[in-house]
């Protein structure tokens, strides 16, 4: 934009220096038999008005985003440029500055292919109108207009073509640089969001773990009191009763010790059940389906990415299966924001034909060539522990899709 403005101002400066400071040089009068001062004023008005429209059209062409609005500005800019300089012999000063400004604006405003077509057509028309100066009216007999020949047109066309190609190349390089900068900034932001997401998730898991362990401890204390306490209390009472009797016959003694043995055996069995339950406490906090909702909520709050969960007909599966599901969802979230730059993620879980299906789809950039890195390899390794499979693809509508299948018949429900 600065280059376009500078070139236009340079053309206005040359015109002012040549045709305003030296009135005898001004070209074709608009009214041949009229007053010379009036004709001089009208020509200046025609040039500066045309240049005002020209500059406005080029700026509008650059800033407009709609294709038809830009084309309308291009046509207006071309017409105003031709009208302003139709009778000037200053091909390598005023005309050239305005032509290059126009070519640069067009090349910057459109895609490379469209810019190439429009700019090439404009260059041809610029040269064409240099040979058609009478389209605005007749020249007086003594007007010294010089029709350009090949020695002028060739370098002029070469300069314009060079300006066109250079602008398109520079624009492409700048777009790639700007895109790479945006990618770097996005990745930095994504890494910060993922770090915050993981931190908050770990804190949430820790809180849930502590709360659950506390609840389980209370439950265990009640169970121990109700079972083991009851058994040991009765054993003590029966033992005291045996000691208090000085003489007991053999049948009573055997019956008493049988009761003590039964109580001890029952207490031992219930104690073992409690100990087995204690071993399972460490995995309970990541084995529930509401963990997925916790991950979804924290991820949405941290990144601003919308996540939709469709539960289908799933159940609560074995701890190992649920753990694999939650880990895969976490990894899928990471890939969607880091690589896909997605703004929406859908999770679909359902069971069919003895298999659990987990589908995770986002609206990100997708991938033409899927290369399995550490993330996908880790998913496959986790799925092997539950005899599961993994499929990744780019849907026709765009984005990225990950499908997990896990057989459920071989896993006991909780």
C-alpha positions as CSV (number, residue, x, y, z in Angstrom):
1,X,0.0,0.0,0.0
2,X,2.9,2.4,0.8
3,X,4.4,1.6,-2.6
4,X,1.1,2.4,-4.4
5,X,0.7,5.7,-2.6
6,X,4.4,6.7,-3.2
7,X,4.1,6.0,-6.9
8,X,0.9,7.9,-7.3
9,X,2.3,10.9,-5.3
10,X,5.4,10.8,-7.6
11,X,3.2,11.0,-10.7
12,X,1.3,14.0,-9.2
13,X,4.6,15.7,-8.3
14,X,5.9,15.3,-11.9
15,X,2.6,16.6,-13.3
16,X,2.6,19.6,-11.0
17,X,6.3,20.3,-11.7
18,X,5.9,20.1,-15.5
19,X,2.3,21.3,-16.3
20,X,1.5,23.7,-13.4
21,X,4.8,25.6,-12.9
22,X,5.1,25.8,-16.7
23,X,1.7,26.5,-18.2
24,X,2.9,26.4,-21.8
25,X,3.4,22.7,-21.6
26,X,-0.1,21.6,-20.7
27,X,-1.4,19.2,-23.4
28,X,-4.7,18.9,-25.3
29,X,-7.2,21.6,-24.4
30,X,-10.7,20.4,-23.8
31,X,-12.3,23.2,-25.7
32,X,-10.3,24.1,-28.8
33,X,-11.9,27.4,-29.6
34,X,-12.5,28.6,-26.1
35,X,-10.6,30.7,-23.6
36,X,-7.2,29.3,-22.9
37,X,-7.3,29.9,-19.2
38,X,-10.6,28.0,-19.0
39,X,-9.1,25.1,-21.0
40,X,-6.1,25.1,-18.7
41,X,-8.3,25.0,-15.6
42,X,-10.5,22.2,-17.0
43,X,-7.5,20.1,-17.9
44,X,-6.0,20.4,-14.4
45,X,-9.5,19.6,-12.9
46,X,-9.8,16.6,-15.2
47,X,-6.3,15.2,-14.2
48,X,-6.6,15.7,-10.4
49,X,-10.2,14.5,-10.3
50,X,-9.2,11.4,-12.2
51,X,-6.2,10.8,-9.9
52,X,-8.5,11.2,-6.9
53,X,-10.8,8.5,-8.2
54,X,-7.7,6.4,-9.2
55,X,-6.2,6.5,-5.7
56,X,-9.6,5.8,-4.0
57,X,-10.2,2.9,-6.3
58,X,-6.8,1.3,-5.7
59,X,-7.2,1.6,-1.9
60,X,-10.7,0.2,-2.1
61,X,-9.4,-2.7,-4.2
62,X,-6.7,-3.5,-1.6
63,X,-9.0,-3.3,1.4
64,X,-12.2,-4.8,0.0
65,X,-12.6,-8.6,0.6
66,X,-15.5,-9.3,-1.8
67,X,-14.3,-10.3,-5.3
68,X,-17.0,-8.3,-7.1
69,X,-16.3,-5.2,-5.1
70,X,-12.6,-5.5,-6.0
71,X,-13.4,-6.0,-9.7
72,X,-15.6,-2.9,-9.6
73,X,-12.7,-0.9,-8.0
74,X,-10.3,-2.3,-10.6
75,X,-12.4,-1.2,-13.5
76,X,-13.0,2.3,-12.0
77,X,-9.2,2.6,-11.3
78,X,-8.3,1.6,-14.8
79,X,-10.8,4.0,-16.4
80,X,-9.7,6.9,-14.2
81,X,-6.1,6.3,-15.0
82,X,-6.7,6.3,-18.8
83,X,-8.8,9.4,-18.6
84,X,-6.2,11.3,-16.6
85,X,-3.2,10.6,-18.8
86,X,-4.8,10.0,-22.2
87,X,-3.0,12.9,-23.9
88,X,0.3,12.9,-22.0
89,X,3.6,12.1,-23.7
90,X,5.2,11.4,-20.3
91,X,5.3,7.6,-20.7
92,X,8.3,6.9,-18.6
93,X,7.4,9.3,-15.8
94,X,3.7,10.0,-15.0
95,X,2.2,7.1,-17.0
96,X,4.7,4.6,-15.8
97,X,4.3,5.5,-12.1
98,X,0.5,5.2,-12.4
99,X,0.6,2.0,-14.3
100,X,3.0,0.3,-11.9
101,X,0.9,1.5,-8.9
102,X,-2.1,-0.1,-10.6
103,X,-0.4,-3.4,-11.3
104,X,0.9,-3.6,-7.7
105,X,-2.6,-3.0,-6.3
106,X,-4.1,-5.6,-8.5
107,X,-1.4,-8.2,-7.8
108,X,-1.8,-7.6,-4.1
109,X,-5.6,-7.8,-4.1
110,X,-6.3,-11.0,-5.9
111,X,-5.1,-14.6,-5.8
112,X,-1.9,-15.2,-7.8
113,X,-3.8,-16.7,-10.8
114,X,-6.5,-14.0,-10.9
115,X,-3.9,-11.3,-10.3
116,X,-1.8,-12.6,-13.2
117,X,-4.8,-12.6,-15.6
118,X,-6.1,-9.2,-14.6
119,X,-2.7,-7.6,-14.5
120,X,-1.7,-9.1,-17.9
121,X,-5.0,-7.8,-19.5
122,X,-4.4,-4.4,-18.0
123,X,-0.9,-4.2,-19.4
124,X,-2.2,-5.0,-22.8
125,X,-5.0,-2.3,-22.5
126,X,-2.5,0.3,-21.2
127,X,-0.4,-0.2,-24.3
128,X,-3.4,-0.3,-26.6
129,X,-4.7,3.1,-25.4
130,X,-1.3,4.7,-25.9
131,X,-2.0,4.1,-29.6
132,X,-5.6,5.4,-29.3
133,X,-5.3,8.9,-27.8
134,X,-8.2,10.3,-29.9
135,X,-10.8,8.2,-28.1
136,X,-11.4,11.3,-25.8
137,X,-11.7,13.8,-28.7
138,X,-9.9,15.3,-31.7
139,X,-6.4,16.7,-31.4
140,X,-5.7,20.2,-32.7
141,X,-3.6,20.2,-35.8
142,X,-0.6,21.8,-34.0
143,X,-0.7,19.4,-30.9
144,X,2.7,17.6,-30.7
145,X,1.5,14.2,-29.6
146,X,4.0,11.5,-30.2
147,X,2.7,8.0,-31.1
148,X,4.9,5.5,-29.3
149,X,6.8,3.0,-31.3
150,X,8.3,-0.4,-30.5
151,X,11.4,1.1,-28.9
152,X,9.1,2.7,-26.2
153,X,6.5,0.0,-25.9
154,X,9.0,-2.9,-25.4
155,X,10.8,-1.5,-22.3
156,X,7.5,-0.2,-20.9
157,X,5.8,-3.6,-21.2
158,X,8.9,-5.2,-19.8
159,X,8.9,-2.9,-16.7
160,X,5.2,-3.6,-16.1
161,X,5.6,-7.3,-16.5
162,X,8.5,-7.3,-14.1
163,X,6.5,-5.3,-11.6
164,X,3.6,-7.7,-11.9
165,X,5.7,-10.9,-11.5
166,X,7.8,-9.3,-8.7
167,X,4.7,-8.3,-6.7
168,X,3.1,-11.7,-7.1
169,X,6.3,-13.5,-5.9
170,X,6.8,-11.1,-3.0
171,X,3.2,-11.5,-2.0
172,X,3.5,-15.3,-2.0
173,X,6.7,-15.1,0.1
174,X,5.1,-12.7,2.5
175,X,1.9,-14.8,2.8
176,X,4.1,-17.9,3.6
177,X,6.1,-15.9,6.1
178,X,2.9,-14.6,7.7
179,X,1.4,-18.0,7.7
180,X,4.5,-19.5,9.4
181,X,4.4,-16.7,12.0
182,X,0.8,-17.4,12.7
183,X,1.5,-21.1,13.0
184,X,4.4,-20.4,15.5
185,X,2.2,-18.1,17.5
186,X,-0.7,-20.6,17.5
187,X,1.6,-23.4,18.6
188,X,3.0,-21.3,21.4
189,X,-0.5,-20.6,22.6
190,X,-1.6,-24.2,22.1
191,X,1.4,-25.4,24.2
192,X,0.5,-23.0,27.0
193,X,-3.1,-24.1,26.9
194,X,-2.2,-27.8,26.9
195,X,0.2,-27.2,29.8
196,X,-2.6,-25.5,31.7
197,X,-5.0,-28.2,30.7
198,X,-2.7,-31.0,32.0
199,X,-2.0,-29.1,35.2
200,X,-5.7,-28.5,35.9
201,X,-6.5,-32.1,35.0
202,X,-3.8,-33.5,37.3
203,X,-5.1,-31.3,40.1
204,X,-8.7,-32.4,39.5
205,X,-7.6,-36.1,39.5
206,X,-5.6,-35.5,42.6
207,X,-8.6,-33.9,44.4
208,X,-10.9,-36.7,43.2
209,X,-8.4,-39.3,44.3
210,X,-8.0,-37.7,47.8
211,X,-11.8,-37.4,48.2
212,X,-12.4,-40.9,47.1
213,X,-9.6,-42.3,49.3
214,X,-11.1,-40.4,52.2
215,X,-14.6,-41.8,51.6
216,X,-13.2,-45.3,51.1
217,X,-11.3,-45.0,54.4
218,X,-14.5,-44.1,56.2
219,X,-16.3,-47.0,54.6
220,X,-13.4,-49.4,55.4
221,X,-13.4,-48.2,59.0
222,X,-17.1,-48.9,59.3
223,X,-16.7,-52.3,57.6
224,X,-13.8,-53.3,59.8
225,X,-15.8,-52.2,62.9
226,X,-18.9,-54.1,61.8
227,X,-17.2,-57.3,60.7
228,X,-13.8,-57.8,62.4
229,X,-14.9,-55.9,65.5
230,X,-18.0,-58.1,65.9
231,X,-16.0,-61.3,65.3
232,X,-13.2,-60.4,67.8
233,X,-15.6,-59.2,70.4
234,X,-17.6,-62.4,70.3
235,X,-14.3,-64.4,70.4
236,X,-13.2,-62.5,73.5
237,X,-16.6,-63.0,75.2
238,X,-16.6,-66.7,74.5
239,X,-13.0,-67.1,75.7
240,X,-13.9,-65.3,78.9
241,X,-16.9,-67.6,79.4
242,X,-14.7,-70.6,79.0
243,X,-12.2,-69.3,81.5
244,X,-14.9,-68.5,84.1
245,X,-16.2,-72.1,84.1
246,X,-13.9,-74.2,86.3
247,X,-15.3,-77.4,85.1
248,X,-16.7,-78.0,81.6
249,X,-17.5,-81.4,80.1
250,X,-16.0,-82.4,76.8
251,X,-19.1,-81.7,74.7
252,X,-19.5,-78.2,76.0
253,X,-15.8,-77.5,75.5
254,X,-15.9,-78.7,71.9
255,X,-19.0,-76.7,71.1
256,X,-17.5,-73.5,72.6
257,X,-14.2,-73.8,70.6
258,X,-16.2,-74.6,67.4
259,X,-18.1,-71.3,67.8
260,X,-14.8,-69.5,68.4
261,X,-13.3,-71.1,65.2
262,X,-16.4,-70.2,63.1
263,X,-16.2,-66.6,64.2
264,X,-12.5,-66.4,63.5
265,X,-12.9,-68.0,60.1
266,X,-15.7,-65.6,59.1
267,X,-13.8,-62.6,60.3
268,X,-10.7,-63.7,58.3
269,X,-12.8,-64.1,55.2
270,X,-14.4,-60.7,55.5
271,X,-10.9,-59.2,56.2
272,X,-9.6,-60.7,53.0
273,X,-12.5,-59.2,51.1
274,X,-11.7,-55.8,52.5
275,X,-8.0,-56.1,51.6
276,X,-8.9,-57.0,48.0
277,X,-11.1,-53.9,47.9
278,X,-8.2,-51.8,49.2
279,X,-6.1,-52.9,46.2
280,X,-8.7,-51.6,43.8
281,X,-9.0,-48.2,45.3
282,X,-6.0,-46.8,43.4
283,X,-7.7,-47.3,40.0
284,X,-11.3,-46.4,40.9
285,X,-10.8,-42.6,40.4
286,X,-9.9,-43.0,36.7
287,X,-12.4,-45.8,35.9
288,X,-15.7,-43.9,35.9
289,X,-17.3,-42.4,32.8
290,X,-17.7,-39.0,34.5
291,X,-13.9,-38.7,34.1
292,X,-14.6,-38.0,30.4
293,X,-16.9,-35.2,31.4
294,X,-14.3,-33.8,33.7
295,X,-11.7,-33.9,30.9
296,X,-14.2,-32.2,28.5
297,X,-15.1,-29.5,31.0
298,X,-11.5,-28.6,31.8
299,X,-10.4,-28.7,28.1
300,X,-13.2,-26.4,27.1
301,X,-12.5,-23.9,29.9
302,X,-8.8,-23.9,29.1
303,X,-8.7,-23.8,25.3
304,X,-12.2,-22.4,24.3
305,X,-12.7,-25.3,21.9
306,X,-16.2,-26.8,21.9
307,X,-16.4,-30.5,22.8
308,X,-19.6,-32.5,22.2
309,X,-20.0,-36.0,23.8
310,X,-22.5,-38.5,22.5
311,X,-22.7,-41.4,24.9
312,X,-24.9,-43.8,23.0
313,X,-25.5,-47.1,24.8
314,X,-22.2,-47.6,26.6
315,X,-21.9,-49.1,30.0
316,X,-19.2,-48.8,32.7
317,X,-16.5,-51.2,31.6
318,X,-13.5,-52.8,33.3
319,X,-11.0,-50.4,34.9
320,X,-8.3,-51.2,32.2
321,X,-10.8,-50.4,29.4
322,X,-12.0,-47.2,31.0
323,X,-8.4,-46.1,31.6
324,X,-7.5,-46.7,27.9
325,X,-10.5,-44.7,26.8
326,X,-9.7,-41.7,28.9
327,X,-6.0,-41.7,27.9
328,X,-6.9,-41.9,24.2
329,X,-9.3,-39.0,24.5
330,X,-6.6,-36.9,26.2
331,X,-4.2,-37.6,23.4
332,X,-6.8,-36.9,20.7
333,X,-7.5,-33.5,22.4
334,X,-3.8,-32.7,22.3
335,X,-3.6,-33.6,18.6
336,X,-6.7,-31.6,17.7
337,X,-5.4,-28.4,19.1
338,X,-1.7,-28.8,18.4
339,X,-1.7,-30.2,14.9
340,X,-5.3,-29.7,13.6
341,X,-6.0,-26.2,15.0
342,X,-9.6,-27.3,15.5
343,X,-12.4,-25.3,17.0
344,X,-14.9,-28.2,17.5
345,X,-14.5,-31.8,18.6
346,X,-17.1,-34.5,18.7
347,X,-16.8,-37.7,20.8
348,X,-19.1,-40.6,20.0
349,X,-19.2,-43.7,22.2
350,X,-21.5,-46.7,21.5
351,X,-21.6,-50.4,21.8
352,X,-22.5,-52.7,18.9
353,X,-21.9,-56.4,18.1
354,X,-19.9,-57.0,21.2
355,X,-17.5,-54.1,20.6
356,X,-17.1,-50.7,22.1
357,X,-16.7,-48.0,19.4
358,X,-15.1,-44.6,20.2
359,X,-15.1,-42.0,17.5
360,X,-13.3,-38.7,17.9
361,X,-13.8,-36.2,15.0
362,X,-12.6,-32.5,14.8
363,X,-13.0,-29.7,12.2
364,X,-9.3,-29.0,12.0
365,X,-7.0,-28.9,9.0
366,X,-6.8,-32.7,8.6
367,X,-3.9,-34.3,7.0
368,X,-3.1,-35.5,3.4
369,X,-0.6,-37.9,4.7
370,X,-1.0,-39.5,8.1
371,X,2.3,-40.3,9.8
372,X,2.1,-42.3,13.0
373,X,4.3,-40.6,15.5
374,X,4.7,-41.1,19.3
375,X,1.1,-40.2,20.0
376,X,-0.5,-42.7,17.7
377,X,2.1,-45.4,18.7
378,X,1.2,-44.8,22.3
379,X,-2.5,-45.2,21.5
380,X,-1.9,-48.5,19.7
381,X,0.2,-49.8,22.6
382,X,-2.5,-49.1,25.1
383,X,-5.2,-50.6,22.8
384,X,-3.1,-53.8,22.6
385,X,-3.6,-54.4,26.3
386,X,-7.4,-54.6,25.7
387,X,-7.2,-56.3,22.3
388,X,-8.4,-53.1,20.6
389,X,-7.8,-51.5,17.2
390,X,-7.2,-48.0,15.9
391,X,-8.1,-46.3,12.6
392,X,-7.3,-42.7,11.6
393,X,-8.5,-40.8,8.6
394,X,-9.4,-37.5,7.1
395,X,-13.1,-37.3,6.3
396,X,-14.3,-35.9,2.9
397,X,-15.8,-32.9,4.6
398,X,-12.5,-32.1,6.2
399,X,-11.0,-32.3,9.7
400,X,-9.6,-35.5,11.3
401,X,-11.2,-38.6,12.6
402,X,-10.0,-41.3,15.0
403,X,-11.9,-44.5,15.5
404,X,-11.2,-47.0,18.4
405,X,-12.7,-50.5,18.6
406,X,-12.5,-52.6,21.8
407,X,-14.1,-56.0,22.3
408,X,-16.2,-56.0,25.5
409,X,-17.2,-59.6,25.9
410,X,-13.8,-60.6,27.3
411,X,-13.9,-57.9,30.0
412,X,-16.0,-58.1,33.1
413,X,-18.1,-55.1,34.1
414,X,-17.5,-53.4,37.4
